[in-house]
Amino acid sequence: MTQEAQTPAAETKPAKEPKPKMPAANGVTMPGDGTKTRRVWEIADAISVAAGRPALRDEVMEQGLAENLSKGTLATQYGKWCTYYGVDKAAKAEVRKSMKAPAAEAAPAA
């Protein structure tokens, strides 16, 4: 008998199912479902949809910290989220500017 014939079939390892391939854009791959890194993206997506504009870092950080996510994970994944969706510094500056504009108009003239 050969060595192979003596090995019980129960010792063979079942084949692992391949992980689903996550979408990628701008050199960044979206994190896998159910991970803490994906949760940061979900927070940023939800804020963006609710506000009708890209989420700002401070908003994502605030909600993520409330959910006990680490600052490092939040900061890193927010940056990757911005890169993935093409949200650059100019777009974030425009959002901040538009957020301040209504307050300036509401101030009474002296």
Backbone torsions as a table, in degrees:
resi	resn	phi	psi	omega
1	MET	NA	143.2	178.9
2	THR	-86.4	167.8	179.9
3	GLN	-61.1	-39.6	-179.0
4	GLU	-62.7	-39.7	-177.4
5	ALA	-67.7	-26.8	-179.1
6	GLN	-83.7	-15.0	-178.1
7	THR	-78.5	123.5	179.2
8	PRO	-65.0	147.5	-179.1
9	ALA	-65.9	-25.5	-177.8
10	ALA	-66.2	-21.2	-178.7
11	GLU	-79.9	-13.0	-180.0
12	THR	-73.1	139.5	-177.7
13	LYS	-84.8	137.6	176.2
14	PRO	-69.9	149.5	179.8
15	ALA	-68.0	136.6	178.2
16	LYS	-76.2	141.6	175.5
17	GLU	-76.5	135.3	-179.9
18	PRO	-68.4	144.5	177.0
19	LYS	-68.6	144.8	177.6
20	PRO	-64.9	140.8	-179.3
21	LYS	-75.7	123.9	-178.7
22	MET	-85.2	148.7	179.4
23	PRO	-65.3	151.2	178.2
24	ALA	-132.5	146.8	176.2
25	ALA	-153.9	142.7	177.7
26	ASN	54.6	33.1	177.2
27	GLY	81.1	8.8	-179.0
28	VAL	-122.3	134.4	176.5
29	THR	-100.5	133.5	179.0
30	MET	-62.9	138.9	178.3
31	PRO	-65.5	157.8	-179.4
32	GLY	-70.1	154.1	179.3
33	ASP	-59.1	144.0	174.7
34	GLY	78.6	7.5	-179.5
35	THR	-99.1	161.8	176.4
36	LYS	-65.0	-35.6	179.6
37	THR	-66.5	-38.7	177.6
38	ARG	-66.1	-33.1	179.7
39	ARG	-60.8	-37.9	177.6
40	VAL	-60.9	-43.7	178.7
41	TRP	-63.5	-39.5	178.8
42	GLU	-64.0	-39.5	177.5
43	ILE	-62.8	-48.8	-179.6
44	ALA	-62.0	-40.5	178.0
45	ASP	-63.0	-45.6	-177.8
46	ALA	-63.9	-43.1	178.2
47	ILE	-63.0	-42.7	-179.2
48	SER	-62.0	-44.9	-179.6
49	VAL	-65.7	-45.4	-178.0
50	ALA	-64.6	-37.8	-176.8
51	ALA	-89.0	-17.2	-177.7
52	GLY	71.6	27.8	-179.3
53	ARG	-160.1	167.6	178.1
54	PRO	-63.3	140.7	176.8
55	ALA	-65.4	144.5	176.1
56	LEU	-94.5	153.8	-177.5
57	ARG	-55.3	-45.5	-178.0
58	ASP	-59.4	-38.4	-179.5
59	GLU	-67.5	-43.8	179.6
60	VAL	-66.5	-42.9	179.3
61	MET	-60.9	-45.2	-178.1
62	GLU	-59.9	-49.4	-179.0
63	GLN	-68.9	-39.9	179.6
64	GLY	-64.5	-40.5	177.4
65	LEU	-65.3	-34.7	177.0
66	ALA	-64.9	-24.8	177.9
67	GLU	-96.2	11.8	177.7
68	ASN	64.3	30.3	171.7
69	LEU	-83.6	150.6	-177.0
70	SER	-75.7	150.0	179.5
71	LYS	-59.5	-40.8	-179.0
72	GLY	-62.8	-45.5	178.4
73	THR	-63.4	-43.8	180.0
74	LEU	-60.5	-48.7	-177.7
75	ALA	-64.2	-45.7	-178.4
76	THR	-64.5	-48.1	-176.3
77	GLN	-71.6	-31.5	175.0
78	TYR	-63.1	-42.1	177.6
79	GLY	-61.7	-41.8	178.7
80	LYS	-68.1	-37.9	177.6
81	TRP	-60.9	-44.4	178.7
82	CYS	-61.5	-44.5	179.6
83	THR	-63.2	-45.6	-179.0
84	TYR	-56.4	-45.4	-177.2
85	TYR	-92.3	1.8	177.6
86	GLY	73.0	27.6	177.1
87	VAL	-85.9	105.3	-177.7
88	ASP	-98.9	-179.9	-177.8
89	LYS	-60.2	-37.3	-179.5
90	ALA	-64.3	-40.9	179.4
91	ALA	-65.1	-41.8	179.0
92	LYS	-66.9	-37.8	177.9
93	ALA	-64.8	-38.9	178.5
94	GLU	-64.5	-39.6	177.9
95	VAL	-63.2	-46.4	179.8
96	ARG	-61.5	-41.9	-180.0
97	LYS	-62.3	-44.2	-179.4
98	SER	-68.4	-27.8	178.0
99	MET	-73.1	-29.8	-179.7
100	LYS	-85.6	-25.5	-175.3
101	ALA	-57.8	-48.4	-179.4
102	PRO	-59.9	-35.3	179.0
103	ALA	-66.3	-36.9	179.8
104	ALA	-68.8	-36.6	179.0
105	GLU	-70.4	-31.7	-176.6
106	ALA	-77.4	-18.0	-178.3
107	ALA	-70.0	133.3	179.2
108	PRO	-68.9	144.1	178.6
109	ALA	-75.1	136.9	-177.0
110	ALA	-92.3	NA	NA
